[in-house]
Amino acid sequence: MSTGVITKIAGPLVVASGMRDANMFDVVRVSDSRLIGEIIEMHGDRASIQVYEETSGIKTGEPVESTEEPLSVELGPGLIEGIFDGIQRPLNKIVEIAGNNLTRGVEVPALDRDKVWHFVPCVEPGAKLTGGDVIGTVQETEIVLHKIMLSPLLSGTVKEIAEGDYKITDKIGTLALDNGSDYSLTLMQKWPVRKGRPYAKKISPDVPLITGQRVVDALFPIAKGGVAAIPGPFGSGKTVTQHQLAKWAEADIVVYIGCGERGNEMTDVLNEFPELIDPHTGKSLMERTVLIANTSDMPVAAREASIYTGITIAEYLRDMGYSVALMADSTSRWAEALREMSGRLEEMPGEEGYPAYLGSRLAQFYERAGRVISLGSDAREGALSVIGAVSPPGGDISEPVSQATLRIVKVFWGLDSALAYKRHFPAINWLTSYSNYADSLGKWFNENVNEEWTALRGRIMALLSDEASLDEIVKLVGMDALSPGDRLKMEAARSIREDFLHQLAFHEVDTYTSLNKQYRMMKLVINYYDQSLEALAAGAGIEELVALPVRESIGRFKYVLEENVDEEYAKVCSELDSQLKLAAARKEDY
């Protein structure tokens, strides 16, 4: 074991000499307080260590001891419903031991060593196994069946395995490895956080992650296994948007990383998630959620590690064949931690002081998302979708973190403070946002919802774009300067904005909209526009078309219960036809 002594302390950065036998990214115990740290730079026998705990009070000359293992997470039953810090220490257990404040040097295993789980094997003695094969199951919560998998690094033949009640460190069977030695199987495995878990094959992301949020599903969809960014200034609704996605997205499991967020925001998450009812199962949302809590007052180095801890846990759950949605809130705080550590290492700064490798680190994180065939003989298909919030200072997305993120992600949901101030939520700006998955997912929507879906989306985007151009004219010379056709276009676009894109997260019906209902809502607005153009050509007055009573019915369609959608749609279409016929029959009286 490599040991050394502290020669320099600079906040969370500690330099130790005598560490020639240590390796990059080894976990070390620093000082007599046994603080957790990780080697991030080596110069001869001098190791630069980022310490994941408060370093005040330690002094030079104290010992540093390498564990000769990289920073790893424990993977097994007990992850779901868990609340961990950035290096996977269980916060609920630490509270029992040390009270409400994190105590330095506290050593608590990530997964509960005392809890007993009922293991049911799905292989028999004599079975030949390769890395990633499922050897049995544990019913972790009522919702999640935890599949116990062989480590990707192992292969061999099962000598013995038995059903029963076990703690996660108990021996559940024996594997005869290919090299002839025996390996004791347990319910738990470890994996280094900075190394992506292997898979058999990556699949094209051509199936959407349905969220029930109209602006997302209809205009800027994300694929299962896709990556998205939500940049926005303070108060624009990043956290509420992520909560909605966590609650309603068609993902089996949610991993939520609070990375450097304010303590009160993280407290809200920790209080709200257990109380939220999972709409798909009727159970608590926590029964399919893992929370990583790393607030802004926690040591900055642990903030840097929290992103990797969360995505490694998500990859493990993906390998079971689940669709996993990972919410990272926010990657800007993570980048600030990188900048601080880089500065303490005296590295050459890049733009705005961020390290030159900011872009590559962001890419390494986001590229671990994907839809894959897992290792193992049963070819399980899993997906890991990553949605990262970005908090640019002052909402300026020209800053380095936002720009580096935009070069990587394929979906950009740009939150707009102007929309938020107008109480338009979700405040996703339809003029600046985009989705590079829209074309590839269009085929799925056309086949599974309605063949008109892509065409309707294109027309709605065109109306919103035209409205932005016409709005400049209106601001200069007033609405009366527009032709009747352009005035009608403005009204149709207003209906799209207020009736379709505006969605109330806290309304029991409007909080989620099925794809069928979204299609009907888009169709109603386009029907109103097309048929009003025909009535206008037939002599109807623009004022009468704008004031049609049926527009109230179109606006309130978002509150129609899902089971009544088709019936109500036919009723509103009938009203629209009859009222437009009356309008066309009457000539406007000047």
Summary of the structure (lengths in Angstrom):
residues: 590
radius of gyration: 27.8
end to end distance: 94.6
largest distance: 97.1
contacts: 2041
relative contact order: 0.10
helix: 38%
strand: 25%
